[in-house]
Amino acid sequence: MRRSNSERIDDVIRQFMRINGIETPYNQYRLIQAWPIVMGPLIQSYTANIFIKNQTLHVQITSPAVKQNLMMEHRALARKLNEYVGAQVIEDVRCY
């Protein structure tokens, strides 16, 4: 006998996370973990601290030249990181 109300497991998990309020923190965690993957090992080596506050990714960069390059493309970086995660987690990237 086949059930007529079957659902995909990823939809059920996503719905469970949304109901319990853990979808946003999980996506933020995934985005922070995606930083070295998306940016590469060179940029990661200049990254000292990274966190998300008010839909803005704050990144502490130790090299002024790298910081300037990242600041010029902050919107593209946000878009690239959101695409990697598959959700709209951040709106902007701030480097300091």
PDB file of N, CA, C and O in Angstrom:
ATOM      1  N   MET A   1       0.840  -1.173   0.000  1.00  0.00           N
ATOM      2  CA  MET A   1       0.000   0.000   0.000  1.00  0.00           C
ATOM      3  C   MET A   1       0.889   1.242   0.000  1.00  0.00           C
ATOM      4  O   MET A   1       1.847   1.329   0.768  1.00  0.00           O
ATOM      5  N   ARG A   2       0.572   2.176  -0.845  1.00  0.00           N
ATOM      6  CA  ARG A   2       1.375   3.375  -1.000  1.00  0.00           C
ATOM      7  C   ARG A   2       0.681   4.555  -0.323  1.00  0.00           C
ATOM      8  O   ARG A   2      -0.532   4.728  -0.442  1.00  0.00           O
ATOM      9  N   ARG A   3       1.467   5.362   0.387  1.00  0.00           N
ATOM     10  CA  ARG A   3       0.920   6.541   1.044  1.00  0.00           C
ATOM     11  C   ARG A   3       0.780   7.671   0.030  1.00  0.00           C
ATOM     12  O   ARG A   3       1.633   7.849  -0.839  1.00  0.00           O
ATOM     13  N   SER A   4      -0.273   8.408   0.149  1.00  0.00           N
ATOM     14  CA  SER A   4      -0.511   9.490  -0.796  1.00  0.00           C
ATOM     15  C   SER A   4       0.068  10.821  -0.328  1.00  0.00           C
ATOM     16  O   SER A   4       0.179  11.755  -1.122  1.00  0.00           O
ATOM     17  N   ASN A   5       0.430  10.920   0.925  1.00  0.00           N
ATOM     18  CA  ASN A   5       0.940  12.189   1.446  1.00  0.00           C
ATOM     19  C   ASN A   5       2.449  12.127   1.708  1.00  0.00           C
ATOM     20  O   ASN A   5       2.924  12.634   2.724  1.00  0.00           O
ATOM     21  N   SER A   6       3.177  11.525   0.822  1.00  0.00           N
ATOM     22  CA  SER A   6       4.620  11.419   1.005  1.00  0.00           C
ATOM     23  C   SER A   6       5.296  12.748   0.674  1.00  0.00           C
ATOM     24  O   SER A   6       4.846  13.493  -0.197  1.00  0.00           O
ATOM     25  N   GLU A   7       6.391  13.028   1.393  1.00  0.00           N
ATOM     26  CA  GLU A   7       7.158  14.251   1.202  1.00  0.00           C
ATOM     27  C   GLU A   7       8.634  13.901   1.129  1.00  0.00           C
ATOM     28  O   GLU A   7       9.072  12.872   1.644  1.00  0.00           O
ATOM     29  N   ARG A   8       9.383  14.764   0.487  1.00  0.00           N
ATOM     30  CA  ARG A   8      10.823  14.549   0.405  1.00  0.00           C
ATOM     31  C   ARG A   8      11.447  14.850   1.761  1.00  0.00           C
ATOM     32  O   ARG A   8      10.989  15.744   2.473  1.00  0.00           O
ATOM     33  N   ILE A   9      12.484  14.113   2.116  1.00  0.00           N
ATOM     34  CA  ILE A   9      13.094  14.244   3.437  1.00  0.00           C
ATOM     35  C   ILE A   9      13.728  15.619   3.631  1.00  0.00           C
ATOM     36  O   ILE A   9      13.672  16.165   4.733  1.00  0.00           O
ATOM     37  N   ASP A  10      14.332  16.193   2.583  1.00  0.00           N
ATOM     38  CA  ASP A  10      14.938  17.513   2.746  1.00  0.00           C
ATOM     39  C   ASP A  10      13.879  18.591   3.001  1.00  0.00           C
ATOM     40  O   ASP A  10      14.146  19.560   3.712  1.00  0.00           O
ATOM     41  N   ASP A  11      12.693  18.432   2.433  1.00  0.00           N
ATOM     42  CA  ASP A  11      11.605  19.372   2.708  1.00  0.00           C
ATOM     43  C   ASP A  11      11.115  19.247   4.142  1.00  0.00           C
ATOM     44  O   ASP A  11      10.801  20.246   4.789  1.00  0.00           O
ATOM     45  N   VAL A  12      11.050  18.033   4.628  1.00  0.00           N
ATOM     46  CA  VAL A  12      10.606  17.797   6.004  1.00  0.00           C
ATOM     47  C   VAL A  12      11.625  18.378   6.990  1.00  0.00           C
ATOM     48  O   VAL A  12      11.245  19.007   7.978  1.00  0.00           O
ATOM     49  N   ILE A  13      12.902  18.170   6.725  1.00  0.00           N
ATOM     50  CA  ILE A  13      13.947  18.702   7.610  1.00  0.00           C
ATOM     51  C   ILE A  13      13.939  20.222   7.589  1.00  0.00           C
ATOM     52  O   ILE A  13      14.042  20.849   8.644  1.00  0.00           O
ATOM     53  N   ARG A  14      13.818  20.829   6.415  1.00  0.00           N
ATOM     54  CA  ARG A  14      13.783  22.281   6.290  1.00  0.00           C
ATOM     55  C   ARG A  14      12.573  22.854   7.032  1.00  0.00           C
ATOM     56  O   ARG A  14      12.680  23.879   7.705  1.00  0.00           O
ATOM     57  N   GLN A  15      11.433  22.192   6.907  1.00  0.00           N
ATOM     58  CA  GLN A  15      10.227  22.643   7.606  1.00  0.00           C
ATOM     59  C   GLN A  15      10.404  22.522   9.122  1.00  0.00           C
ATOM     60  O   GLN A  15       9.993  23.410   9.869  1.00  0.00           O
ATOM     61  N   PHE A  16      11.006  21.436   9.570  1.00  0.00           N
ATOM     62  CA  PHE A  16      11.274  21.244  10.999  1.00  0.00           C
ATOM     63  C   PHE A  16      12.187  22.350  11.531  1.00  0.00           C
ATOM     64  O   PHE A  16      11.947  22.901  12.605  1.00  0.00           O
ATOM     65  N   MET A  17      13.238  22.669  10.768  1.00  0.00           N
ATOM     66  CA  MET A  17      14.175  23.711  11.187  1.00  0.00           C
ATOM     67  C   MET A  17      13.495  25.075  11.226  1.00  0.00           C
ATOM     68  O   MET A  17      13.750  25.862  12.137  1.00  0.00           O
ATOM     69  N   ARG A  18      12.647  25.361  10.265  1.00  0.00           N
ATOM     70  CA  ARG A  18      11.943  26.640  10.219  1.00  0.00           C
ATOM     71  C   ARG A  18      10.988  26.770  11.397  1.00  0.00           C
ATOM     72  O   ARG A  18      10.925  27.825  12.028  1.00  0.00           O
ATOM     73  N   ILE A  19      10.247  25.716  11.698  1.00  0.00           N
ATOM     74  CA  ILE A  19       9.281  25.746  12.802  1.00  0.00           C
ATOM     75  C   ILE A  19       9.988  25.956  14.137  1.00  0.00           C
ATOM     76  O   ILE A  19       9.487  26.684  14.993  1.00  0.00           O
ATOM     77  N   ASN A  20      11.140  25.329  14.321  1.00  0.00           N
ATOM     78  CA  ASN A  20      11.871  25.413  15.582  1.00  0.00           C
ATOM     79  C   ASN A  20      12.845  26.591  15.648  1.00  0.00           C
ATOM     80  O   ASN A  20      13.554  26.741  16.643  1.00  0.00           O
ATOM     81  N   GLY A  21      12.891  27.422  14.615  1.00  0.00           N
ATOM     82  CA  GLY A  21      13.706  28.628  14.641  1.00  0.00           C
ATOM     83  C   GLY A  21      15.192  28.410  14.517  1.00  0.00           C
ATOM     84  O   GLY A  21      15.977  29.236  14.981  1.00  0.00           O
ATOM     85  N   ILE A  22      15.597  27.317  13.903  1.00  0.00           N
ATOM     86  CA  ILE A  22      17.039  27.066  13.764  1.00  0.00           C
ATOM     87  C   ILE A  22      17.512  27.141  12.318  1.00  0.00           C
ATOM     88  O   ILE A  22      18.679  26.866  12.037  1.00  0.00           O
ATOM     89  N   GLU A  23      16.634  27.505  11.407  1.00  0.00           N
ATOM     90  CA  GLU A  23      17.041  27.589  10.005  1.00  0.00           C
ATOM     91  C   GLU A  23      18.003  28.757   9.779  1.00  0.00           C
ATOM     92  O   GLU A  23      19.025  28.579   9.115  1.00  0.00           O
ATOM     93  N   THR A  24      17.708  29.932  10.306  1.00  0.00           N
ATOM     94  CA  THR A  24      18.567  31.100  10.114  1.00  0.00           C
ATOM     95  C   THR A  24      19.934  30.919  10.764  1.00  0.00           C
ATOM     96  O   THR A  24      20.943  31.169  10.104  1.00  0.00           O
ATOM     97  N   PRO A  25      20.017  30.495  12.026  1.00  0.00           N
ATOM     98  CA  PRO A  25      21.342  30.279  12.607  1.00  0.00           C
ATOM     99  C   PRO A  25      22.154  29.213  11.858  1.00  0.00           C
ATOM    100  O   PRO A  25      23.372  29.330  11.726  1.00  0.00           O
ATOM    101  N   TYR A  26      21.480  28.194  11.380  1.00  0.00           N
ATOM    102  CA  TYR A  26      22.170  27.151  10.627  1.00  0.00           C
ATOM    103  C   TYR A  26      22.712  27.710   9.310  1.00  0.00           C
ATOM    104  O   TYR A  26      23.848  27.418   8.938  1.00  0.00           O
ATOM    105  N   ASN A  27      21.912  28.506   8.606  1.00  0.00           N
ATOM    106  CA  ASN A  27      22.378  29.112   7.362  1.00  0.00           C
ATOM    107  C   ASN A  27      23.527  30.092   7.608  1.00  0.00           C
ATOM    108  O   ASN A  27      24.443  30.184   6.790  1.00  0.00           O
ATOM    109  N   GLN A  28      23.488  30.825   8.726  1.00  0.00           N
ATOM    110  CA  GLN A  28      24.591  31.723   9.064  1.00  0.00           C
ATOM    111  C   GLN A  28      25.865  30.934   9.332  1.00  0.00           C
ATOM    112  O   GLN A  28      26.947  31.329   8.899  1.00  0.00           O
ATOM    113  N   TYR A  29      25.738  29.834  10.037  1.00  0.00           N
ATOM    114  CA  TYR A  29      26.892  28.974  10.296  1.00  0.00           C
ATOM    115  C   TYR A  29      27.470  28.438   8.986  1.00  0.00           C
ATOM    116  O   TYR A  29      28.686  28.426   8.794  1.00  0.00           O
ATOM    117  N   ARG A  30      26.588  27.997   8.090  1.00  0.00           N
ATOM    118  CA  ARG A  30      27.048  27.481   6.794  1.00  0.00           C
ATOM    119  C   ARG A  30      27.741  28.558   5.979  1.00  0.00           C
ATOM    120  O   ARG A  30      28.718  28.274   5.287  1.00  0.00           O
ATOM    121  N   LEU A  31      27.252  29.790   6.050  1.00  0.00           N
ATOM    122  CA  LEU A  31      27.868  30.878   5.296  1.00  0.00           C
ATOM    123  C   LEU A  31      29.258  31.193   5.837  1.00  0.00           C
ATOM    124  O   LEU A  31      30.186  31.404   5.057  1.00  0.00           O
ATOM    125  N   ILE A  32      29.415  31.227   7.146  1.00  0.00           N
ATOM    126  CA  ILE A  32      30.734  31.477   7.731  1.00  0.00           C
ATOM    127  C   ILE A  32      31.693  30.355   7.369  1.00  0.00           C
ATOM    128  O   ILE A  32      32.864  30.610   7.091  1.00  0.00           O
ATOM    129  N   GLN A  33      31.214  29.120   7.368  1.00  0.00           N
ATOM    130  CA  GLN A  33      32.055  27.993   6.980  1.00  0.00           C
ATOM    131  C   GLN A  33      32.387  28.023   5.490  1.00  0.00           C
ATOM    132  O   GLN A  33      33.386  27.439   5.069  1.00  0.00           O
ATOM    133  N   ALA A  34      31.563  28.694   4.692  1.00  0.00           N
ATOM    134  CA  ALA A  34      31.788  28.778   3.249  1.00  0.00           C
ATOM    135  C   ALA A  34      32.841  29.821   2.890  1.00  0.00           C
ATOM    136  O   ALA A  34      33.376  29.786   1.782  1.00  0.00           O
ATOM    137  N   TRP A  35      33.150  30.746   3.790  1.00  0.00           N
ATOM    138  CA  TRP A  35      34.105  31.819   3.489  1.00  0.00           C
ATOM    139  C   TRP A  35      35.429  31.287   2.936  1.00  0.00           C
ATOM    140  O   TRP A  35      35.846  31.740   1.870  1.00  0.00           O
ATOM    141  N   PRO A  36      36.111  30.352   3.602  1.00  0.00           N
ATOM    142  CA  PRO A  36      37.393  29.880   3.042  1.00  0.00           C
ATOM    143  C   PRO A  36      37.226  29.104   1.735  1.00  0.00           C
ATOM    144  O   PRO A  36      38.129  29.101   0.899  1.00  0.00           O
ATOM    145  N   ILE A  37      36.099  28.461   1.558  1.00  0.00           N
ATOM    146  CA  ILE A  37      35.875  27.694   0.336  1.00  0.00           C
ATOM    147  C   ILE A  37      35.648  28.631  -0.850  1.00  0.00           C
ATOM    148  O   ILE A  37      36.221  28.436  -1.922  1.00  0.00           O
ATOM    149  N   VAL A  38      34.815  29.642  -0.651  1.00  0.00           N
ATOM    150  CA  VAL A  38      34.482  30.580  -1.729  1.00  0.00           C
ATOM    151  C   VAL A  38      35.657  31.518  -2.013  1.00  0.00           C
ATOM    152  O   VAL A  38      35.950  31.807  -3.173  1.00  0.00           O
ATOM    153  N   MET A  39      36.323  31.990  -0.976  1.00  0.00           N
ATOM    154  CA  MET A  39      37.377  32.983  -1.148  1.00  0.00           C
ATOM    155  C   MET A  39      38.741  32.368  -1.455  1.00  0.00           C
ATOM    156  O   MET A  39      39.592  33.019  -2.062  1.00  0.00           O
ATOM    157  N   GLY A  40      38.948  31.147  -1.049  1.00  0.00           N
ATOM    158  CA  GLY A  40      40.221  30.484  -1.322  1.00  0.00           C
ATOM    159  C   GLY A  40      41.194  30.615  -0.159  1.00  0.00           C
ATOM    160  O   GLY A  40      40.982  31.411   0.756  1.00  0.00           O
ATOM    161  N   PRO A  41      42.258  29.829  -0.203  1.00  0.00           N
ATOM    162  CA  PRO A  41      43.201  29.799   0.918  1.00  0.00           C
ATOM    163  C   PRO A  41      44.010  31.087   1.095  1.00  0.00           C
ATOM    164  O   PRO A  41      44.403  31.410   2.216  1.00  0.00           O
ATOM    165  N   LEU A  42      44.263  31.820   0.026  1.00  0.00           N
ATOM    166  CA  LEU A  42      45.034  33.058   0.146  1.00  0.00           C
ATOM    167  C   LEU A  42      44.277  34.099   0.957  1.00  0.00           C
ATOM    168  O   LEU A  42      44.832  34.681   1.889  1.00  0.00           O
ATOM    169  N   ILE A  43      43.016  34.338   0.613  1.00  0.00           N
ATOM    170  CA  ILE A  43      42.192  35.308   1.359  1.00  0.00           C
ATOM    171  C   ILE A  43      41.968  34.803   2.781  1.00  0.00           C
ATOM    172  O   ILE A  43      41.977  35.589   3.729  1.00  0.00           O
ATOM    173  N   GLN A  44      41.769  33.510   2.931  1.00  0.00           N
ATOM    174  CA  GLN A  44      41.559  32.942   4.268  1.00  0.00           C
ATOM    175  C   GLN A  44      42.776  33.188   5.159  1.00  0.00           C
ATOM    176  O   GLN A  44      42.626  33.387   6.364  1.00  0.00           O
ATOM    177  N   SER A  45      43.965  33.176   4.585  1.00  0.00           N
ATOM    178  CA  SER A  45      45.169  33.396   5.390  1.00  0.00           C
ATOM    179  C   SER A  45      45.236  34.823   5.936  1.00  0.00           C
ATOM    180  O   SER A  45      45.920  35.060   6.932  1.00  0.00           O
ATOM    181  N   TYR A  46      44.544  35.780   5.309  1.00  0.00           N
ATOM    182  CA  TYR A  46      44.499  37.162   5.788  1.00  0.00           C
ATOM    183  C   TYR A  46      43.258  37.450   6.623  1.00  0.00           C
ATOM    184  O   TYR A  46      43.077  38.581   7.074  1.00  0.00           O
ATOM    185  N   THR A  47      42.409  36.468   6.836  1.00  0.00           N
ATOM    186  CA  THR A  47      41.179  36.641   7.610  1.00  0.00           C
ATOM    187  C   THR A  47      41.458  36.339   9.074  1.00  0.00           C
ATOM    188  O   THR A  47      41.928  35.254   9.418  1.00  0.00           O
ATOM    189  N   ALA A  48      41.159  37.320   9.942  1.00  0.00           N
ATOM    190  CA  ALA A  48      41.415  37.141  11.368  1.00  0.00           C
ATOM    191  C   ALA A  48      40.134  36.812  12.136  1.00  0.00           C
ATOM    192  O   ALA A  48      40.150  35.955  13.021  1.00  0.00           O
ATOM    193  N   ASN A  49      39.043  37.473  11.813  1.00  0.00           N
ATOM    194  CA  ASN A  49      37.797  37.283  12.543  1.00  0.00           C
ATOM    195  C   ASN A  49      36.636  37.448  11.566  1.00  0.00           C
ATOM    196  O   ASN A  49      36.703  38.262  10.645  1.00  0.00           O
ATOM    197  N   ILE A  50      35.577  36.674  11.772  1.00  0.00           N
ATOM    198  CA  ILE A  50      34.424  36.743  10.873  1.00  0.00           C
ATOM    199  C   ILE A  50      33.159  36.430  11.676  1.00  0.00           C
ATOM    200  O   ILE A  50      33.104  35.454  12.424  1.00  0.00           O
ATOM    201  N   PHE A  51      32.137  37.289  11.499  1.00  0.00           N
ATOM    202  CA  PHE A  51      30.855  37.061  12.159  1.00  0.00           C
ATOM    203  C   PHE A  51      29.749  37.761  11.376  1.00  0.00           C
ATOM    204  O   PHE A  51      30.020  38.607  10.524  1.00  0.00           O
ATOM    205  N   ILE A  52      28.500  37.404  11.672  1.00  0.00           N
ATOM    206  CA  ILE A  52      27.337  37.990  11.018  1.00  0.00           C
ATOM    207  C   ILE A  52      26.514  38.734  12.059  1.00  0.00           C
ATOM    208  O   ILE A  52      26.217  38.212  13.133  1.00  0.00           O
ATOM    209  N   LYS A  53      26.153  39.975  11.711  1.00  0.00           N
ATOM    210  CA  LYS A  53      25.293  40.774  12.580  1.00  0.00           C
ATOM    211  C   LYS A  53      24.388  41.622  11.698  1.00  0.00           C
ATOM    212  O   LYS A  53      24.869  42.331  10.814  1.00  0.00           O
ATOM    213  N   ASN A  54      23.098  41.554  11.930  1.00  0.00           N
ATOM    214  CA  ASN A  54      22.102  42.324  11.174  1.00  0.00           C
ATOM    215  C   ASN A  54      22.231  42.107   9.670  1.00  0.00           C
ATOM    216  O   ASN A  54      22.243  43.072   8.906  1.00  0.00           O
ATOM    217  N   GLN A  55      22.324  40.886   9.247  1.00  0.00           N
ATOM    218  CA  GLN A  55      22.419  40.480   7.848  1.00  0.00           C
ATOM    219  C   GLN A  55      23.630  41.085   7.138  1.00  0.00           C
ATOM    220  O   GLN A  55      23.612  41.276   5.922  1.00  0.00           O
ATOM    221  N   THR A  56      24.673  41.383   7.896  1.00  0.00           N
ATOM    222  CA  THR A  56      25.919  41.881   7.338  1.00  0.00           C
ATOM    223  C   THR A  56      27.046  40.982   7.819  1.00  0.00           C
ATOM    224  O   THR A  56      27.171  40.712   9.014  1.00  0.00           O
ATOM    225  N   LEU A  57      27.859  40.525   6.888  1.00  0.00           N
ATOM    226  CA  LEU A  57      29.024  39.718   7.227  1.00  0.00           C
ATOM    227  C   LEU A  57      30.173  40.667   7.541  1.00  0.00           C
ATOM    228  O   LEU A  57      30.579  41.461   6.693  1.00  0.00           O
ATOM    229  N   HIS A  58      30.692  40.583   8.752  1.00  0.00           N
ATOM    230  CA  HIS A  58      31.818  41.413   9.184  1.00  0.00           C
ATOM    231  C   HIS A  58      33.073  40.550   9.143  1.00  0.00           C
ATOM    232  O   HIS A  58      33.126  39.477   9.745  1.00  0.00           O
ATOM    233  N   VAL A  59      34.081  41.037   8.423  1.00  0.00           N
ATOM    234  CA  VAL A  59      35.316  40.279   8.245  1.00  0.00           C
ATOM    235  C   VAL A  59      36.490  41.165   8.612  1.00  0.00           C
ATOM    236  O   VAL A  59      36.633  42.269   8.088  1.00  0.00           O
ATOM    237  N   GLN A  60      37.330  40.677   9.516  1.00  0.00           N
ATOM    238  CA  GLN A  60      38.556  41.389   9.862  1.00  0.00           C
ATOM    239  C   GLN A  60      39.677  40.864   8.984  1.00  0.00           C
ATOM    240  O   GLN A  60      40.002  39.677   9.020  1.00  0.00           O
ATOM    241  N   ILE A  61      40.266  41.755   8.194  1.00  0.00           N
ATOM    242  CA  ILE A  61      41.327  41.407   7.256  1.00  0.00           C
ATOM    243  C   ILE A  61      42.626  42.041   7.745  1.00  0.00           C
ATOM    244  O   ILE A  61      42.643  43.214   8.120  1.00  0.00           O
ATOM    245  N   THR A  62      43.705  41.276   7.741  1.00  0.00           N
ATOM    246  CA  THR A  62      44.978  41.759   8.266  1.00  0.00           C
ATOM    247  C   THR A  62      45.835  42.474   7.231  1.00  0.00           C
ATOM    248  O   THR A  62      46.822  43.110   7.600  1.00  0.00           O
ATOM    249  N   SER A  63      45.499  42.394   5.970  1.00  0.00           N
ATOM    250  CA  SER A  63      46.271  43.057   4.917  1.00  0.00           C
ATOM    251  C   SER A  63      45.464  44.222   4.337  1.00  0.00           C
ATOM    252  O   SER A  63      44.340  44.020   3.877  1.00  0.00           O
ATOM    253  N   PRO A  64      46.022  45.440   4.352  1.00  0.00           N
ATOM    254  CA  PRO A  64      45.290  46.582   3.799  1.00  0.00           C
ATOM    255  C   PRO A  64      44.977  46.439   2.307  1.00  0.00           C
ATOM    256  O   PRO A  64      43.911  46.867   1.862  1.00  0.00           O
ATOM    257  N   ALA A  65      45.869  45.856   1.543  1.00  0.00           N
ATOM    258  CA  ALA A  65      45.640  45.698   0.106  1.00  0.00           C
ATOM    259  C   ALA A  65      44.497  44.716  -0.160  1.00  0.00           C
ATOM    260  O   ALA A  65      43.640  44.975  -1.004  1.00  0.00           O
ATOM    261  N   VAL A  66      44.484  43.611   0.544  1.00  0.00           N
ATOM    262  CA  VAL A  66      43.412  42.623   0.389  1.00  0.00           C
ATOM    263  C   VAL A  66      42.090  43.223   0.847  1.00  0.00           C
ATOM    264  O   VAL A  66      41.053  43.018   0.216  1.00  0.00           O
ATOM    265  N   LYS A  67      42.134  43.964   1.948  1.00  0.00           N
ATOM    266  CA  LYS A  67      40.931  44.608   2.468  1.00  0.00           C
ATOM    267  C   LYS A  67      40.343  45.564   1.428  1.00  0.00           C
ATOM    268  O   LYS A  67      39.132  45.563   1.209  1.00  0.00           O
ATOM    269  N   GLN A  68      41.173  46.367   0.795  1.00  0.00           N
ATOM    270  CA  GLN A  68      40.699  47.315  -0.213  1.00  0.00           C
ATOM    271  C   GLN A  68      40.055  46.594  -1.393  1.00  0.00           C
ATOM    272  O   GLN A  68      39.007  47.019  -1.880  1.00  0.00           O
ATOM    273  N   ASN A  69      40.667  45.514  -1.852  1.00  0.00           N
ATOM    274  CA  ASN A  69      40.102  44.749  -2.964  1.00  0.00           C
ATOM    275  C   ASN A  69      38.753  44.137  -2.600  1.00  0.00           C
ATOM    276  O   ASN A  69      37.829  44.141  -3.414  1.00  0.00           O
ATOM    277  N   LEU A  70      38.636  43.617  -1.394  1.00  0.00           N
ATOM    278  CA  LEU A  70      37.378  43.010  -0.963  1.00  0.00           C
ATOM    279  C   LEU A  70      36.286  44.066  -0.789  1.00  0.00           C
ATOM    280  O   LEU A  70      35.119  43.816  -1.093  1.00  0.00           O
ATOM    281  N   MET A  71      36.669  45.246  -0.298  1.00  0.00           N
ATOM    282  CA  MET A  71      35.682  46.304  -0.096  1.00  0.00           C
ATOM    283  C   MET A  71      35.110  46.789  -1.427  1.00  0.00           C
ATOM    284  O   MET A  71      33.949  47.194  -1.489  1.00  0.00           O
ATOM    285  N   MET A  72      35.906  46.752  -2.480  1.00  0.00           N
ATOM    286  CA  MET A  72      35.427  47.205  -3.780  1.00  0.00           C
ATOM    287  C   MET A  72      34.384  46.252  -4.363  1.00  0.00           C
ATOM    288  O   MET A  72      33.562  46.663  -5.182  1.00  0.00           O
ATOM    289  N   GLU A  73      34.411  44.989  -3.950  1.00  0.00           N
ATOM    290  CA  GLU A  73      33.482  44.001  -4.489  1.00  0.00           C
ATOM    291  C   GLU A  73      32.583  43.404  -3.412  1.00  0.00           C
ATOM    292  O   GLU A  73      32.229  42.227  -3.484  1.00  0.00           O
ATOM    293  N   HIS A  74      32.212  44.198  -2.420  1.00  0.00           N
ATOM    294  CA  HIS A  74      31.457  43.679  -1.284  1.00  0.00           C
ATOM    295  C   HIS A  74      30.087  43.127  -1.684  1.00  0.00           C
ATOM    296  O   HIS A  74      29.665  42.111  -1.131  1.00  0.00           O
ATOM    297  N   ARG A  75      29.386  43.752  -2.613  1.00  0.00           N
ATOM    298  CA  ARG A  75      28.063  43.249  -3.031  1.00  0.00           C
ATOM    299  C   ARG A  75      28.191  41.933  -3.790  1.00  0.00           C
ATOM    300  O   ARG A  75      27.384  41.025  -3.594  1.00  0.00           O
ATOM    301  N   ALA A  76      29.197  41.824  -4.653  1.00  0.00           N
ATOM    302  CA  ALA A  76      29.418  40.585  -5.402  1.00  0.00           C
ATOM    303  C   ALA A  76      29.802  39.450  -4.456  1.00  0.00           C
ATOM    304  O   ALA A  76      29.407  38.304  -4.670  1.00  0.00           O
ATOM    305  N   LEU A  77      30.569  39.763  -3.413  1.00  0.00           N
ATOM    306  CA  LEU A  77      30.939  38.745  -2.426  1.00  0.00           C
ATOM    307  C   LEU A  77      29.698  38.234  -1.691  1.00  0.00           C
ATOM    308  O   LEU A  77      29.544  37.031  -1.481  1.00  0.00           O
ATOM    309  N   ALA A  78      28.823  39.151  -1.306  1.00  0.00           N
ATOM    310  CA  ALA A  78      27.587  38.747  -0.613  1.00  0.00           C
ATOM    311  C   ALA A  78      26.756  37.844  -1.508  1.00  0.00           C
ATOM    312  O   ALA A  78      26.236  36.824  -1.056  1.00  0.00           O
ATOM    313  N   ARG A  79      26.630  38.211  -2.763  1.00  0.00           N
ATOM    314  CA  ARG A  79      25.851  37.406  -3.704  1.00  0.00           C
ATOM    315  C   ARG A  79      26.478  36.026  -3.885  1.00  0.00           C
ATOM    316  O   ARG A  79      25.769  35.020  -3.914  1.00  0.00           O
ATOM    317  N   LYS A  80      27.798  35.975  -4.006  1.00  0.00           N
ATOM    318  CA  LYS A  80      28.503  34.710  -4.212  1.00  0.00           C
ATOM    319  C   LYS A  80      28.343  33.788  -2.995  1.00  0.00           C
ATOM    320  O   LYS A  80      28.114  32.589  -3.150  1.00  0.00           O
ATOM    321  N   LEU A  81      28.463  34.345  -1.801  1.00  0.00           N
ATOM    322  CA  LEU A  81      28.315  33.540  -0.589  1.00  0.00           C
ATOM    323  C   LEU A  81      26.880  33.050  -0.417  1.00  0.00           C
ATOM    324  O   LEU A  81      26.659  31.902  -0.033  1.00  0.00           O
ATOM    325  N   ASN A  82      25.908  33.911  -0.699  1.00  0.00           N
ATOM    326  CA  ASN A  82      24.507  33.499  -0.611  1.00  0.00           C
ATOM    327  C   ASN A  82      24.200  32.390  -1.605  1.00  0.00           C
ATOM    328  O   ASN A  82      23.471  31.453  -1.280  1.00  0.00           O
ATOM    329  N   GLU A  83      24.744  32.485  -2.805  1.00  0.00           N
ATOM    330  CA  GLU A  83      24.528  31.433  -3.805  1.00  0.00           C
ATOM    331  C   GLU A  83      25.124  30.114  -3.343  1.00  0.00           C
ATOM    332  O   GLU A  83      24.533  29.056  -3.555  1.00  0.00           O
ATOM    333  N   TYR A  84      26.288  30.169  -2.714  1.00  0.00           N
ATOM    334  CA  TYR A  84      26.924  28.939  -2.236  1.00  0.00           C
ATOM    335  C   TYR A  84      26.071  28.255  -1.172  1.00  0.00           C
ATOM    336  O   TYR A  84      25.928  27.033  -1.166  1.00  0.00           O
ATOM    337  N   VAL A  85      25.506  29.059  -0.273  1.00  0.00           N
ATOM    338  CA  VAL A  85      24.674  28.515   0.806  1.00  0.00           C
ATOM    339  C   VAL A  85      23.300  28.112   0.280  1.00  0.00           C
ATOM    340  O   VAL A  85      22.696  27.167   0.787  1.00  0.00           O
ATOM    341  N   GLY A  86      22.805  28.815  -0.724  1.00  0.00           N
ATOM    342  CA  GLY A  86      21.500  28.510  -1.278  1.00  0.00           C
ATOM    343  C   GLY A  86      20.367  29.220  -0.575  1.00  0.00           C
ATOM    344  O   GLY A  86      19.215  28.796  -0.660  1.00  0.00           O
ATOM    345  N   ALA A  87      20.687  30.304   0.121  1.00  0.00           N
ATOM    346  CA  ALA A  87      19.668  31.079   0.830  1.00  0.00           C
ATOM    347  C   ALA A  87      20.141  32.524   0.938  1.00  0.00           C
ATOM    348  O   ALA A  87      21.337  32.802   0.852  1.00  0.00           O
ATOM    349  N   GLN A  88      19.200  33.435   1.126  1.00  0.00           N
ATOM    350  CA  GLN A  88      19.526  34.849   1.304  1.00  0.00           C
ATOM    351  C   GLN A  88      19.838  35.078   2.779  1.00  0.00           C
ATOM    352  O   GLN A  88      18.943  35.366   3.573  1.00  0.00           O
ATOM    353  N   VAL A  89      21.117  34.949   3.139  1.00  0.00           N
ATOM    354  CA  VAL A  89      21.545  35.051   4.531  1.00  0.00           C
ATOM    355  C   VAL A  89      22.058  36.454   4.838  1.00  0.00           C
ATOM    356  O   VAL A  89      21.719  37.024   5.875  1.00  0.00           O
ATOM    357  N   ILE A  90      22.872  37.013   3.946  1.00  0.00           N
ATOM    358  CA  ILE A  90      23.460  38.332   4.172  1.00  0.00           C
ATOM    359  C   ILE A  90      23.104  39.265   3.018  1.00  0.00           C
ATOM    360  O   ILE A  90      22.783  38.830   1.912  1.00  0.00           O
ATOM    361  N   GLU A  91      23.172  40.556   3.313  1.00  0.00           N
ATOM    362  CA  GLU A  91      22.937  41.563   2.290  1.00  0.00           C
ATOM    363  C   GLU A  91      24.211  42.292   1.909  1.00  0.00           C
ATOM    364  O   GLU A  91      24.305  42.844   0.813  1.00  0.00           O
ATOM    365  N   ASP A  92      25.196  42.302   2.802  1.00  0.00           N
ATOM    366  CA  ASP A  92      26.407  43.072   2.572  1.00  0.00           C
ATOM    367  C   ASP A  92      27.592  42.406   3.272  1.00  0.00           C
ATOM    368  O   ASP A  92      27.421  41.576   4.165  1.00  0.00           O
ATOM    369  N   VAL A  93      28.790  42.789   2.846  1.00  0.00           N
ATOM    370  CA  VAL A  93      30.029  42.336   3.469  1.00  0.00           C
ATOM    371  C   VAL A  93      30.807  43.584   3.858  1.00  0.00           C
ATOM    372  O   VAL A  93      31.038  44.458   3.023  1.00  0.00           O
ATOM    373  N   ARG A  94      31.212  43.673   5.124  1.00  0.00           N
ATOM    374  CA  ARG A  94      32.011  44.789   5.613  1.00  0.00           C
ATOM    375  C   ARG A  94      33.373  44.263   6.025  1.00  0.00           C
ATOM    376  O   ARG A  94      33.476  43.300   6.784  1.00  0.00           O
ATOM    377  N   CYS A  95      34.401  44.894   5.526  1.00  0.00           N
ATOM    378  CA  CYS A  95      35.769  44.516   5.886  1.00  0.00           C
ATOM    379  C   CYS A  95      36.373  45.605   6.759  1.00  0.00           C
ATOM    380  O   CYS A  95      36.215  46.794   6.482  1.00  0.00           O
ATOM    381  N   TYR A  96      37.043  45.206   7.781  1.00  0.00           N
ATOM    382  CA  TYR A  96      37.726  46.160   8.655  1.00  0.00           C
ATOM    383  C   TYR A  96      39.043  45.584   9.117  1.00  0.00           C
ATOM    384  O   TYR A  96      39.773  46.235   9.864  1.00  0.00           O
TER     385      TYR A  96
END
